[in-house]
Amino acid sequence: MTSISRRGFLGRALGGAAVLSVGAAASPLLAREPAAVIRSEPLGEGLRVISGSGCNVVALNGPDGVLLVDGGLKQHSAALLKEALKKPGPGRVSVLFNTHWHPEQTGSNERVAKGGATLIAHENTRLWLARPIKATWLDRPFGPLPENARPTRTTYTTDQLTFGSEEIEYGYMRQAHTDGDIYVHFRKANVLAAGGVVSNEGWPLLDYETGGWIAGLVAGYDRLLAVANDSTRIVPANGAVLTRTDLEAHRKMYFTIYERLVAGLTKGLGPDEVVASAPAREFAEQWGNPDRFVESGFRSLWGHFAPDA
């Protein structure tokens, strides 16, 4: 996500070039907004992935309502929930996971909270949503959300939930994309919702201003790879569903960039110099201009490393 959205971030990083995807969304802070194109694709075992509201949303129908992983942008919440509640059932969202605090993930919190849904997240996500958040990629502060729209059930490490016949495990990925990222694993269906740690439509936002950093991003991939097997379908925050092999390739790329950024830091280079050294050069053809990601990744090192004296 960018000063306004992940799509806006990618657009600026590519010098304004268009990056098209049904998962794209305009800014939650803009007055004028195109209508969302909400699309739903089955994942089997009662699961669907719904795109078009600002991020990929995973929906599971159960006897007590619908469980959602992430809730899209606030301005697209009504359209998203209309799609999520199409299937026969009680017609309510009973559980909503926030994989982190960003506006694309938390835009349905207020709506579903009014219906009595349980909101689940990492404790750090709950804390972020209780205060105004200022970041350079936001045009103006985001939050706080009303108290009843903040997560009501939180974890620090790993926890479990039974929903209908599905056994769900969710766990923390420490200081990865933010400092509150969680994954949600549907064990029976073998579907892994990876949240903002994984993007499949361009460079992700590395939100170092709220606790993310590039080595943590790599460690987040290690955690996901430990959960996934060869038949697991991985749902990223944006873009098409991935396989474990795809995750391995992503992890290798980010670790390569991480090592090069550390080398630049220990040489005493500044952000502009590191960007000019093109540490992600071989990945640009597939993922687009990496300069913004490289700069964020480099700045994210500052709280964890010091150049050699």
C-alpha positions as CSV (number, residue, x, y, z in Angstrom):
1,M,0.0,0.0,0.0
2,T,1.2,3.5,-0.6
3,S,0.5,7.0,0.5
4,I,-3.0,6.0,-0.4
5,S,-3.0,2.4,-1.4
6,R,-0.8,-0.4,-2.5
7,R,-1.8,0.3,-6.0
8,G,-0.9,4.0,-5.7
9,F,2.4,3.0,-4.3
10,L,3.2,0.7,-7.2
11,G,2.0,3.4,-9.6
12,R,4.4,6.0,-8.3
13,A,7.2,3.5,-8.1
14,L,6.8,2.8,-11.8
15,G,6.7,6.5,-12.7
16,G,3.0,6.6,-13.0
17,A,2.7,3.6,-15.3
18,A,-0.6,1.7,-15.0
19,V,-0.5,-1.6,-13.1
20,L,-3.8,-3.4,-13.7
21,S,-5.4,-6.1,-11.5
22,V,-8.8,-6.8,-10.1
23,G,-7.1,-6.6,-6.7
24,A,-6.2,-3.0,-7.3
25,A,-7.9,-0.2,-5.3
26,A,-7.7,3.5,-5.2
27,S,-6.9,5.6,-2.1
28,P,-9.1,5.4,1.0
29,L,-8.3,9.0,1.3
30,L,-9.5,10.3,-2.0
31,A,-12.9,11.9,-2.4
32,R,-13.6,10.4,-5.8
33,E,-13.4,6.7,-6.2
34,P,-14.3,4.3,-9.1
35,A,-16.8,1.6,-8.3
36,A,-15.2,-1.6,-7.1
37,V,-15.2,-4.6,-9.4
38,I,-15.7,-7.4,-6.9
39,R,-14.9,-10.9,-8.1
40,S,-15.1,-14.3,-6.3
41,E,-13.2,-17.5,-7.1
42,P,-13.7,-20.8,-5.3
43,L,-10.9,-22.4,-3.4
44,G,-12.7,-25.6,-2.5
45,E,-13.9,-26.8,0.9
46,G,-16.3,-23.9,1.2
47,L,-13.6,-21.3,0.8
48,R,-13.5,-18.4,-1.7
49,V,-11.0,-15.7,-2.5
50,I,-12.7,-12.3,-3.2
51,S,-10.7,-9.6,-5.0
52,G,-11.5,-6.0,-5.9
53,S,-11.9,-4.4,-2.5
54,G,-8.3,-3.4,-2.1
55,C,-6.8,-6.7,-1.2
56,N,-7.5,-10.4,-1.5
57,V,-10.2,-11.5,1.0
58,V,-10.6,-15.1,1.9
59,A,-14.2,-16.1,2.8
60,L,-15.4,-19.3,4.5
61,N,-19.0,-20.2,5.0
62,G,-20.0,-21.8,8.3
63,P,-23.1,-22.7,10.3
64,D,-22.9,-19.4,12.3
65,G,-22.1,-17.1,9.4
66,V,-19.1,-16.2,7.3
67,L,-15.5,-16.0,8.3
68,L,-13.3,-13.4,6.5
69,V,-9.6,-13.0,6.4
70,D,-9.2,-9.2,5.8
71,G,-11.9,-6.8,5.0
72,G,-10.9,-4.5,2.1
73,L,-11.0,-0.8,2.0
74,K,-13.8,1.0,3.9
75,Q,-15.3,2.5,0.8
76,H,-15.6,-0.9,-0.8
77,S,-16.9,-2.7,2.3
78,A,-20.5,-2.8,1.4
79,A,-19.8,-4.3,-2.0
80,L,-17.4,-6.8,-0.5
81,L,-19.8,-7.9,2.2
82,K,-22.6,-8.3,-0.3
83,E,-20.5,-10.7,-2.3
84,A,-19.2,-12.5,0.8
85,L,-22.8,-13.1,2.0
86,K,-24.2,-14.4,-1.3
87,K,-24.0,-18.0,-0.2
88,P,-26.9,-19.6,1.8
89,G,-26.4,-19.2,5.5
90,P,-27.2,-16.9,8.5
91,G,-26.3,-13.8,6.4
92,R,-23.7,-12.3,8.7
93,V,-20.0,-12.1,9.2
94,S,-19.2,-13.9,12.5
95,V,-15.4,-13.7,12.4
96,L,-13.0,-11.3,10.7
97,F,-9.2,-11.6,10.8
98,N,-7.1,-8.5,10.3
99,T,-3.7,-9.8,9.0
100,H,-2.3,-6.3,9.9
101,W,-3.5,-2.8,10.5
102,H,-3.4,-1.3,6.9
103,P,-6.6,0.3,5.5
104,E,-7.0,-2.4,2.9
105,Q,-7.3,-5.0,5.6
106,T,-9.4,-3.2,8.2
107,G,-12.0,-1.3,6.1
108,S,-14.9,-3.7,7.1
109,N,-14.2,-3.7,10.9
110,E,-16.8,-1.1,11.7
111,R,-19.6,-2.8,9.7
112,V,-19.0,-6.3,10.9
113,A,-18.5,-5.2,14.5
114,K,-22.0,-3.7,14.5
115,G,-23.3,-7.2,13.7
116,G,-21.4,-8.7,16.6
117,A,-18.5,-10.3,14.7
118,T,-15.4,-11.4,16.5
119,L,-12.3,-9.4,15.3
120,I,-9.0,-11.3,15.5
121,A,-5.5,-9.9,15.0
122,H,-2.1,-9.7,16.5
123,E,-1.9,-7.6,19.6
124,N,0.3,-5.0,17.9
125,T,-2.4,-4.5,15.2
126,R,-5.0,-3.8,17.9
127,L,-2.6,-1.2,19.4
128,W,-2.0,0.5,16.1
129,L,-5.7,0.7,15.4
130,A,-6.2,2.5,18.8
131,R,-4.2,5.5,17.7
132,P,-3.6,7.9,14.8
133,I,-1.0,6.5,12.5
134,K,1.3,8.8,10.6
135,A,3.5,7.4,7.9
136,T,5.2,9.0,4.8
137,W,3.1,6.8,2.5
138,L,-0.2,8.1,4.0
139,D,-1.5,11.4,2.8
140,R,-2.9,12.1,6.3
141,P,-3.1,10.1,9.5
142,F,-5.1,6.9,9.6
143,G,-7.2,6.0,12.6
144,P,-7.9,5.5,15.3
145,L,-10.8,3.1,14.7
146,P,-13.7,3.3,17.1
147,E,-13.2,1.1,20.1
148,N,-15.8,-1.5,19.0
149,A,-14.1,-1.8,15.6
150,R,-10.8,-2.9,17.0
151,P,-9.7,-6.5,17.4
152,T,-11.4,-8.2,20.3
153,R,-9.3,-11.4,20.3
154,T,-5.6,-11.1,19.9
155,T,-2.5,-13.3,19.8
156,Y,1.2,-12.8,20.5
157,T,2.4,-16.0,18.9
158,T,0.1,-18.8,17.5
159,D,-3.5,-19.7,18.2
160,Q,-6.2,-21.9,16.8
161,L,-9.9,-21.7,16.0
162,T,-12.5,-24.2,14.9
163,F,-15.0,-22.8,12.4
164,G,-17.6,-25.3,11.3
165,S,-15.6,-28.4,10.2
166,E,-12.5,-26.4,9.5
167,E,-9.5,-26.2,11.8
168,I,-7.7,-22.9,11.5
169,E,-4.3,-22.0,12.8
170,Y,-3.1,-18.4,12.8
171,G,0.4,-17.2,13.8
172,Y,2.7,-14.2,14.1
173,M,5.3,-13.2,11.5
174,R,7.5,-10.9,13.6
175,Q,8.4,-7.5,12.2
176,A,7.9,-8.5,8.6
177,H,5.6,-6.2,6.5
178,T,4.6,-4.4,9.7
179,D,5.1,-5.4,13.4
180,G,1.7,-7.1,13.5
181,D,1.5,-9.5,10.6
182,I,-0.3,-12.8,10.9
183,Y,-1.0,-15.7,8.6
184,V,-4.2,-17.8,8.6
185,H,-4.0,-21.5,7.7
186,F,-7.1,-23.5,6.9
187,R,-5.8,-26.9,7.6
188,K,-8.5,-29.1,6.0
189,A,-8.6,-27.1,2.8
190,N,-4.8,-26.5,3.0
191,V,-5.2,-22.8,2.1
192,L,-2.8,-20.3,3.6
193,A,-3.8,-16.7,3.7
194,A,-0.4,-14.9,3.9
195,G,-1.6,-11.3,4.4
196,G,0.6,-8.3,3.4
197,V,3.9,-10.2,3.8
198,V,3.2,-11.7,0.3
199,S,2.3,-9.7,-2.8
200,N,2.0,-11.3,-6.3
201,E,1.4,-8.2,-8.3
202,G,4.5,-6.1,-7.9
203,W,6.8,-5.0,-5.1
204,P,5.1,-4.9,-1.7
205,L,5.2,-2.0,0.7
206,L,7.8,-2.6,3.3
207,D,6.3,-0.6,6.1
208,Y,9.4,0.1,8.2
209,E,7.6,3.0,9.9
210,T,5.3,0.6,11.7
211,G,7.8,-2.1,12.5
212,G,8.5,-3.9,9.2
213,W,12.0,-4.6,7.9
214,I,13.5,-6.6,5.1
215,A,15.1,-9.3,7.2
216,G,11.8,-9.8,9.0
217,L,10.1,-10.1,5.6
218,V,12.5,-12.9,4.7
219,A,11.8,-14.5,8.1
220,G,8.1,-14.2,7.5
221,Y,8.6,-16.3,4.3
222,D,10.5,-18.8,6.3
223,R,7.5,-19.1,8.7
224,L,5.1,-19.5,5.8
225,L,7.3,-22.1,4.2
226,A,7.3,-24.1,7.4
227,V,3.5,-24.1,7.4
228,A,3.0,-24.9,3.7
229,N,3.5,-28.1,1.9
230,D,3.7,-28.9,-1.8
231,S,-0.1,-28.9,-2.2
232,T,-0.8,-25.7,-0.2
233,R,-2.5,-22.8,-2.0
234,I,-1.1,-19.5,-0.7
235,V,-3.3,-16.4,-1.0
236,P,-1.2,-13.2,-1.1
237,A,-2.5,-9.8,-0.2
238,N,-2.6,-8.9,-3.9
239,G,-2.5,-10.9,-7.1
240,A,-3.0,-14.6,-8.0
241,V,-2.9,-17.6,-5.7
242,L,0.6,-19.0,-5.3
243,T,2.3,-22.4,-4.6
244,R,5.0,-23.3,-2.2
245,T,7.5,-23.2,-5.1
246,D,6.5,-19.6,-5.8
247,L,7.1,-18.7,-2.2
248,E,10.5,-20.2,-2.3
249,A,11.4,-18.1,-5.3
250,H,10.1,-15.0,-3.6
251,R,12.1,-15.7,-0.5
252,K,15.3,-16.2,-2.5
253,M,14.8,-12.9,-4.2
254,Y,14.2,-10.9,-1.0
255,F,17.2,-12.6,0.7
256,T,19.4,-11.7,-2.2
257,I,18.3,-8.0,-2.0
258,Y,18.7,-8.1,1.8
259,E,22.3,-9.2,1.5
260,R,23.1,-6.5,-1.0
261,L,21.5,-3.8,1.1
262,V,23.5,-4.9,4.2
263,A,26.6,-4.7,2.1
264,G,25.8,-1.2,1.0
265,L,25.1,-0.2,4.6
266,T,28.4,-1.5,5.8
267,K,30.1,0.5,3.1
268,G,28.6,3.6,4.4
269,L,26.3,4.3,1.5
270,G,23.2,6.4,1.7
271,P,19.7,5.6,0.4
272,D,20.3,7.3,-3.0
273,E,23.6,5.6,-3.5
274,V,22.1,2.2,-2.6
275,V,19.2,2.7,-5.1
276,A,21.8,3.7,-7.8
277,S,23.7,0.5,-7.2
278,A,20.6,-1.4,-8.4
279,P,20.6,-4.3,-5.9
280,A,17.3,-5.7,-7.4
281,R,18.3,-5.2,-11.1
282,E,17.7,-8.8,-12.2
283,F,14.2,-8.8,-10.8
284,A,12.9,-5.5,-12.4
285,E,11.7,-7.1,-15.6
286,Q,9.2,-9.3,-13.7
287,W,8.3,-7.0,-10.8
288,G,8.7,-3.5,-12.1
289,N,10.9,-0.6,-11.0
290,P,12.2,-1.7,-7.6
291,D,13.6,1.7,-6.4
292,R,10.9,2.5,-3.9
293,F,11.1,-1.0,-2.4
294,V,14.9,-0.9,-2.3
295,E,14.9,2.5,-0.5
296,S,12.4,1.3,2.1
297,G,14.3,-1.9,2.6
298,F,17.5,0.0,3.1
299,R,15.9,2.4,5.6
300,S,14.4,-0.5,7.4
301,L,17.9,-1.7,8.3
302,W,18.8,1.4,10.3
303,G,17.1,0.2,13.5
304,H,18.8,-3.1,13.3
305,F,22.3,-2.5,11.9
306,A,25.1,0.0,12.3
307,P,27.8,0.5,9.6
308,D,31.2,-0.8,10.5
309,A,33.4,1.8,12.2
